[in-house]
Amino acid sequence: MKAKHDRAVRHAGTAAGLLLAAALPQLVAAQTSPFLTGATALQTNILAWLTPIAIILVMVLGAMAMANRLSWGWCIGAILGIAIAFGAPQIVSWVRGMFGV
C-alpha cells in the first residue's frame, strides 16, 4: 500500500513540474549562454582599459614627432593596432559573414 502511495506522490510531483514548465515557456527558455555573457563582459573591460592607453600612445607619438625622434613605421603600426583593437567586433562579424558562420 505504501509503495502505491509513494509512486502516486512521485507522479503527481512530476505532473506538476511538467504543467509548470508548459505554463511558463518564457521562464524555461530564458537562459542565455554563459560563454556569450562572459565574452561580452571581457570585451567591455578590455575596451575600457584600452581607451586611455590608446590616448596616451597617441600623445607620446605626437611628442616624439615634435622632437623629430619618430620612426613612421611605429606610427603606422600604432594606428593599425588601435584600428584593429577598437574595430574587432566589426572585423569578427565581417569574417563570420564571409564564411557563413
C-alpha positions in Angstrom: 0.0 0.0 0.0 2.8 2.4 0.9 4.6 1.7 -2.5 1.5 2.8 -4.4 1.2 5.9 -2.3 4.9 6.8 -2.9 4.6 6.2 -6.6 1.4 8.3 -6.8 3.1 11.2 -5.0 6.1 10.9 -7.3 3.9 11.0 -10.4 1.9 14.0 -9.0 5.1 15.9 -8.5 6.3 15.1 -12.0 3.0 16.1 -13.5 3.0 19.4 -11.5 6.5 20.2 -12.7 5.6 19.5 -16.4 2.5 21.6 -16.0 4.5 24.5 -14.6 7.1 24.2 -17.4 4.4 24.2 -20.0 2.6 27.1 -18.4 5.7 29.3 -18.3 7.7 28.8 -21.5 9.4 32.2 -21.3 11.0 31.2 -18.0 12.1 27.9 -19.3 13.6 29.3 -22.5 15.0 32.5 -20.9 18.5 31.0 -20.5 21.4 32.8 -22.1 24.8 31.4 -22.9 27.2 31.9 -20.1 30.1 32.0 -22.6 28.5 34.8 -24.5 27.9 36.8 -21.3 31.5 36.3 -20.2 32.9 37.2 -23.6 30.8 40.4 -23.7 32.0 41.4 -20.3 35.6 40.7 -21.2 35.3 42.7 -24.4 33.8 45.6 -22.4 36.6 45.5 -19.8 39.3 45.4 -22.5 37.9 48.4 -24.3 37.6 50.3 -21.1 41.3 49.7 -20.3 42.4 50.2 -23.9 40.8 53.7 -24.4 43.1 55.6 -22.0 46.1 53.5 -23.2 45.4 54.5 -26.8 45.0 58.1 -25.9 48.4 58.1 -24.1 50.0 56.3 -27.0 48.8 59.0 -29.4 50.1 61.7 -27.1 53.5 60.0 -26.9 53.7 59.6 -30.7 52.8 63.3 -31.1 55.6 64.3 -28.6 58.1 62.1 -30.4 57.1 63.6 -33.8 57.6 67.1 -32.4 61.0 66.1 -31.2 61.8 64.6 -34.6 62.5 61.2 -33.0 59.7 59.2 -34.6 60.1 56.3 -37.0 57.0 56.4 -39.2 56.8 52.6 -39.1 55.9 52.9 -35.3 53.2 55.5 -36.1 51.6 53.3 -38.8 51.8 50.3 -36.5 50.2 52.2 -33.7 47.4 53.4 -36.0 46.8 49.9 -37.3 46.8 48.4 -33.8 44.3 51.0 -32.5 42.1 50.4 -35.5 42.2 46.6 -35.0 41.6 46.8 -31.3 38.6 49.1 -31.5 37.2 47.6 -34.7 37.5 43.9 -33.5 33.7 43.3 -33.2 33.1 44.6 -36.7 36.0 42.6 -38.1 34.8 39.4 -36.4 31.3 39.8 -37.7 32.6 40.6 -41.2 34.8 37.4 -41.2 32.0 35.3 -39.8 29.7 36.7 -42.6 32.3 35.8 -45.3 32.4 32.2 -44.1 28.7 31.9 -43.3 29.1 31.2 -39.6 
